[in-house]
Amino acid sequence: MPIGLLLIIYLLTLYLVAILVLRHCVRGQQQDPTPGTEVRFALRAGQTIVGVGDTTQGIDFYIGDDVMEEK
């Protein structure tokens, strides 16, 4: 067999083994949700987020009912 074909077969085998090992490792893990990913509010119809403020305790969203002109 030509050396190029052997190299391609070797790399393909190595790739498949790596994918199988990765899937096996990831399958048993439980992923806990990170704090701060829960949705704590929902916008009502017509409401808009008009500002975002970064504080030491988190992110503040400023919500308003005003519709601004879009340009």
N, CA, C and O atoms as a GROMACS GRO file, in nm:
protein
  284
    1MET      N    1   0.084  -0.118   0.000
    1MET     CA    2   0.000   0.000   0.000
    1MET      C    3   0.089   0.124   0.000
    1MET      O    4   0.195   0.126   0.062
    2PRO      N    5   0.044   0.225  -0.069
    2PRO     CA    6   0.123   0.349  -0.070
    2PRO      C    7   0.122   0.416   0.068
    2PRO      O    8   0.026   0.404   0.145
    3ILE      N    9   0.229   0.485   0.096
    3ILE     CA   10   0.245   0.548   0.228
    3ILE      C   11   0.140   0.656   0.253
    3ILE      O   12   0.097   0.675   0.367
    4GLY      N   13   0.096   0.726   0.148
    4GLY     CA   14  -0.006   0.829   0.163
    4GLY      C   15  -0.139   0.771   0.209
    4GLY      O   16  -0.206   0.830   0.294
    5LEU      N   17  -0.178   0.657   0.154
    5LEU     CA   18  -0.302   0.592   0.192
    5LEU      C   19  -0.295   0.542   0.336
    5LEU      O   20  -0.392   0.555   0.412
    6LEU      N   21  -0.181   0.486   0.375
    6LEU     CA   22  -0.164   0.441   0.513
    6LEU      C   23  -0.174   0.559   0.610
    6LEU      O   24  -0.231   0.546   0.719
    7LEU      N   25  -0.119   0.673   0.572
    7LEU     CA   26  -0.126   0.792   0.657
    7LEU      C   27  -0.270   0.839   0.674
    7LEU      O   28  -0.312   0.874   0.784
    8ILE      N   29  -0.345   0.839   0.566
    8ILE     CA   30  -0.485   0.881   0.573
    8ILE      C   31  -0.566   0.785   0.660
    8ILE      O   32  -0.646   0.830   0.742
    9ILE      N   33  -0.546   0.656   0.644
    9ILE     CA   34  -0.616   0.557   0.726
    9ILE      C   35  -0.578   0.572   0.873
    9ILE      O   36  -0.665   0.562   0.960
   10TYR      N   37  -0.451   0.595   0.902
   10TYR     CA   38  -0.405   0.613   1.039
   10TYR      C   39  -0.469   0.738   1.102
   10TYR      O   40  -0.516   0.732   1.215
   11LEU      N   41  -0.472   0.849   1.029
   11LEU     CA   42  -0.530   0.972   1.083
   11LEU      C   43  -0.680   0.958   1.103
   11LEU      O   44  -0.734   1.010   1.201
   12LEU      N   45  -0.749   0.890   1.013
   12LEU     CA   46  -0.892   0.867   1.028
   12LEU      C   47  -0.921   0.780   1.150
   12LEU      O   48  -1.015   0.807   1.226
   13THR      N   49  -0.841   0.677   1.169
   13THR     CA   50  -0.857   0.591   1.287
   13THR      C   51  -0.832   0.668   1.415
   13THR      O   52  -0.906   0.653   1.512
   14LEU      N   53  -0.728   0.750   1.417
   14LEU     CA   54  -0.696   0.831   1.534
   14LEU      C   55  -0.810   0.928   1.565
   14LEU      O   56  -0.846   0.948   1.681
   15TYR      N   57  -0.867   0.989   1.462
   15TYR     CA   58  -0.979   1.082   1.478
   15TYR      C   59  -1.100   1.010   1.537
   15TYR      O   60  -1.163   1.060   1.630
   16LEU      N   61  -1.134   0.893   1.484
   16LEU     CA   62  -1.250   0.819   1.533
   16LEU      C   63  -1.232   0.775   1.678
   16LEU      O   64  -1.327   0.781   1.757
   17VAL      N   65  -1.113   0.732   1.714
   17VAL     CA   66  -1.086   0.692   1.853
   17VAL      C   67  -1.099   0.813   1.945
   17VAL      O   68  -1.154   0.801   2.054
   18ALA      N   69  -1.049   0.928   1.905
   18ALA     CA   70  -1.059   1.048   1.987
   18ALA      C   71  -1.204   1.089   2.007
   18ALA      O   72  -1.243   1.127   2.118
   19ILE      N   73  -1.286   1.083   1.903
   19ILE     CA   74  -1.428   1.117   1.913
   19ILE      C   75  -1.499   1.019   2.006
   19ILE      O   76  -1.580   1.062   2.089
   20LEU      N   77  -1.471   0.891   1.996
   20LEU     CA   78  -1.534   0.792   2.083
   20LEU      C   79  -1.496   0.812   2.229
   20LEU      O   80  -1.581   0.800   2.318
   21VAL      N   81  -1.370   0.842   2.256
   21VAL     CA   82  -1.325   0.866   2.393
   21VAL      C   83  -1.391   0.992   2.448
   21VAL      O   84  -1.434   0.993   2.564
   22LEU      N   85  -1.400   1.096   2.369
   22LEU     CA   86  -1.464   1.220   2.412
   22LEU      C   87  -1.612   1.197   2.444
   22LEU      O   88  -1.661   1.245   2.546
   23ARG      N   89  -1.682   1.126   2.358
   23ARG     CA   90  -1.824   1.097   2.383
   23ARG      C   91  -1.841   1.015   2.510
   23ARG      O   92  -1.934   1.039   2.588
   24HIS      N   93  -1.753   0.919   2.532
   24HIS     CA   94  -1.762   0.835   2.651
   24HIS      C   95  -1.740   0.917   2.778
   24HIS      O   96  -1.808   0.896   2.878
   25CYS      N   97  -1.647   1.011   2.774
   25CYS     CA   98  -1.618   1.095   2.891
   25CYS      C   99  -1.732   1.193   2.918
   25CYS      O  100  -1.766   1.216   3.034
   26VAL      N  101  -1.791   1.249   2.815
   26VAL     CA  102  -1.896   1.350   2.831
   26VAL      C  103  -2.028   1.287   2.871
   26VAL      O  104  -2.109   1.352   2.938
   27ARG      N  105  -2.052   1.164   2.832
   27ARG     CA  106  -2.180   1.099   2.856
   27ARG      C  107  -2.213   1.089   3.005
   27ARG      O  108  -2.329   1.107   3.042
   28GLY      N  109  -2.117   1.062   3.090
   28GLY     CA  110  -2.143   1.042   3.231
   28GLY      C  111  -2.147   1.168   3.315
   28GLY      O  112  -2.178   1.161   3.434
   29GLN      N  113  -2.117   1.282   3.258
   29GLN     CA  114  -2.111   1.405   3.335
   29GLN      C  115  -2.248   1.469   3.348
   29GLN      O  116  -2.327   1.471   3.253
   30GLN      N  117  -2.276   1.522   3.467
   30GLN     CA  118  -2.396   1.600   3.490
   30GLN      C  119  -2.357   1.746   3.486
   30GLN      O  120  -2.261   1.787   3.552
   31GLN      N  121  -2.430   1.824   3.410
   31GLN     CA  122  -2.396   1.965   3.398
   31GLN      C  123  -2.498   2.046   3.477
   31GLN      O  124  -2.616   2.050   3.443
   32ASP      N  125  -2.450   2.111   3.584
   32ASP     CA  126  -2.536   2.195   3.666
   32ASP      C  127  -2.548   2.332   3.600
   32ASP      O  128  -2.451   2.383   3.545
   33PRO      N  129  -2.667   2.390   3.605
   33PRO     CA  130  -2.680   2.524   3.549
   33PRO      C  131  -2.600   2.624   3.632
   33PRO      O  132  -2.596   2.618   3.755
   34THR      N  133  -2.538   2.715   3.563
   34THR     CA  134  -2.459   2.816   3.633
   34THR      C  135  -2.553   2.919   3.694
   34THR      O  136  -2.658   2.948   3.637
   35PRO      N  137  -2.517   2.975   3.809
   35PRO     CA  138  -2.604   3.076   3.868
   35PRO      C  139  -2.611   3.199   3.779
   35PRO      O  140  -2.510   3.243   3.723
   36GLY      N  141  -2.729   3.253   3.767
   36GLY     CA  142  -2.746   3.371   3.685
   36GLY      C  143  -2.799   3.341   3.546
   36GLY      O  144  -2.821   3.433   3.468
   37THR      N  145  -2.821   3.213   3.515
   37THR     CA  146  -2.875   3.181   3.383
   37THR      C  147  -3.026   3.165   3.386
   37THR      O  148  -3.089   3.149   3.281
   38GLU      N  149  -3.086   3.168   3.505
   38GLU     CA  150  -3.231   3.156   3.512
   38GLU      C  151  -3.294   3.287   3.467
   38GLU      O  152  -3.238   3.395   3.488
   39VAL      N  153  -3.408   3.277   3.405
   39VAL     CA  154  -3.481   3.396   3.363
   39VAL      C  155  -3.562   3.442   3.482
   39VAL      O  156  -3.646   3.368   3.533
   40ARG      N  157  -3.538   3.564   3.527
   40ARG     CA  158  -3.606   3.615   3.646
   40ARG      C  159  -3.720   3.709   3.612
   40ARG      O  160  -3.797   3.746   3.701
   41PHE      N  161  -3.733   3.747   3.488
   41PHE     CA  162  -3.842   3.835   3.449
   41PHE      C  163  -3.876   3.810   3.303
   41PHE      O  164  -3.797   3.755   3.227
   42ALA      N  165  -3.993   3.852   3.268
   42ALA     CA  166  -4.035   3.844   3.127
   42ALA      C  167  -4.098   3.977   3.090
   42ALA      O  168  -4.167   4.039   3.171
   43LEU      N  169  -4.073   4.020   2.970
   43LEU     CA  170  -4.131   4.145   2.923
   43LEU      C  171  -4.276   4.124   2.884
   43LEU      O  172  -4.311   4.022   2.824
   44ARG      N  173  -4.359   4.220   2.919
   44ARG     CA  174  -4.498   4.218   2.875
   44ARG      C  175  -4.506   4.278   2.736
   44ARG      O  176  -4.409   4.337   2.686
   45ALA      N  177  -4.619   4.264   2.675
   45ALA     CA  178  -4.638   4.318   2.540
   45ALA      C  179  -4.619   4.469   2.542
   45ALA      O  180  -4.681   4.537   2.624
   46GLY      N  181  -4.537   4.521   2.456
   46GLY     CA  182  -4.513   4.664   2.446
   46GLY      C  183  -4.397   4.714   2.528
   46GLY      O  184  -4.353   4.828   2.511
   47GLN      N  185  -4.344   4.631   2.619
   47GLN     CA  186  -4.232   4.675   2.700
   47GLN      C  187  -4.101   4.655   2.625
   47GLN      O  188  -4.089   4.566   2.540
   48THR      N  189  -4.004   4.739   2.658
   48THR     CA  190  -3.875   4.735   2.593
   48THR      C  191  -3.766   4.752   2.697
   48THR      O  192  -3.784   4.825   2.795
   49ILE      N  193  -3.654   4.687   2.678
   49ILE     CA  194  -3.538   4.712   2.764
   49ILE      C  195  -3.473   4.839   2.713
   49ILE      O  196  -3.423   4.843   2.600
   50VAL      N  197  -3.474   4.943   2.795
   50VAL     CA  198  -3.423   5.072   2.751
   50VAL      C  199  -3.282   5.099   2.803
   50VAL      O  200  -3.218   5.195   2.761
   51GLY      N  201  -3.234   5.016   2.893
   51GLY     CA  202  -3.100   5.036   2.944
   51GLY      C  203  -3.051   4.916   3.021
   51GLY      O  204  -3.131   4.836   3.071
   52VAL      N  205  -2.921   4.904   3.030
   52VAL     CA  206  -2.858   4.796   3.106
   52VAL      C  207  -2.748   4.858   3.190
   52VAL      O  208  -2.666   4.934   3.139
   53GLY      N  209  -2.747   4.826   3.319
   53GLY     CA  210  -2.644   4.878   3.408
   53GLY      C  211  -2.569   4.766   3.476
   53GLY      O  212  -2.631   4.672   3.526
   54ASP      N  213  -2.438   4.774   3.478
   54ASP     CA  214  -2.355   4.673   3.542
   54ASP      C  215  -2.319   4.720   3.681
   54ASP      O  216  -2.255   4.824   3.696
   55THR      N  217  -2.360   4.646   3.783
   55THR     CA  218  -2.331   4.681   3.922
   55THR      C  219  -2.243   4.572   3.984
   55THR      O  220  -2.214   4.471   3.920
   56THR      N  221  -2.202   4.594   4.107
   56THR     CA  222  -2.119   4.494   4.174
   56THR      C  223  -2.199   4.371   4.211
   56THR      O  224  -2.141   4.265   4.235
   57GLN      N  225  -2.331   4.381   4.215
   57GLN     CA  226  -2.414   4.267   4.254
   57GLN      C  227  -2.481   4.200   4.136
   57GLN      O  228  -2.551   4.100   4.154
   58GLY      N  229  -2.460   4.251   4.017
   58GLY     CA  230  -2.519   4.188   3.900
   58GLY      C  231  -2.544   4.289   3.791
   58GLY      O  232  -2.484   4.396   3.786
   59ILE      N  233  -2.634   4.254   3.703
   59ILE     CA  234  -2.669   4.340   3.591
   59ILE      C  235  -2.812   4.388   3.612
   59ILE      O  236  -2.901   4.308   3.639
   60ASP      N  237  -2.834   4.517   3.600
   60ASP     CA  238  -2.966   4.576   3.612
   60ASP      C  239  -3.021   4.607   3.474
   60ASP      O  240  -2.951   4.664   3.389
   61PHE      N  241  -3.146   4.570   3.452
   61PHE     CA  242  -3.215   4.600   3.327
   61PHE      C  243  -3.320   4.706   3.355
   61PHE      O  244  -3.397   4.692   3.450
   62TYR      N  245  -3.323   4.810   3.275
   62TYR     CA  246  -3.421   4.916   3.289
   62TYR      C  247  -3.526   4.897   3.181
   62TYR      O  248  -3.496   4.897   3.062
   63ILE      N  249  -3.651   4.880   3.225
   63ILE     CA  250  -3.760   4.846   3.135
   63ILE      C  251  -3.856   4.961   3.127
   63ILE      O  252  -3.888   5.023   3.228
   64GLY      N  253  -3.902   4.991   3.006
   64GLY     CA  254  -3.998   5.099   2.987
   64GLY      C  255  -4.104   5.062   2.885
   64GLY      O  256  -4.089   4.967   2.809
   65ASP      N  257  -4.212   5.140   2.886
   65ASP     CA  258  -4.322   5.119   2.791
   65ASP      C  259  -4.315   5.214   2.674
   65ASP      O  260  -4.398   5.207   2.583
   66ASP      N  261  -4.217   5.304   2.674
   66ASP     CA  262  -4.208   5.405   2.568
   66ASP      C  263  -4.157   5.342   2.439
   66ASP      O  264  -4.061   5.265   2.439
   67VAL      N  265  -4.224   5.375   2.333
   67VAL     CA  266  -4.179   5.330   2.201
   67VAL      C  267  -4.099   5.443   2.139
   67VAL      O  268  -4.150   5.553   2.121
   68MET      N  269  -3.975   5.415   2.106
   68MET     CA  270  -3.889   5.517   2.048
   68MET      C  271  -3.895   5.508   1.897
   68MET      O  272  -3.921   5.402   1.841
   69GLU      N  273  -3.872   5.620   1.832
   69GLU     CA  274  -3.872   5.624   1.687
   69GLU      C  275  -3.751   5.547   1.633
   69GLU      O  276  -3.638   5.570   1.677
   70GLU      N  277  -3.775   5.459   1.541
   70GLU     CA  278  -3.665   5.385   1.480
   70GLU      C  279  -3.624   5.456   1.352
   70GLU      O  280  -3.709   5.493   1.271
   71LYS      N  281  -3.496   5.473   1.334
   71LYS     CA  282  -3.447   5.539   1.213
   71LYS      C  283  -3.359   5.443   1.136
   71LYS      O  284  -3.308   5.479   1.030
   0.00000   0.00000   0.00000
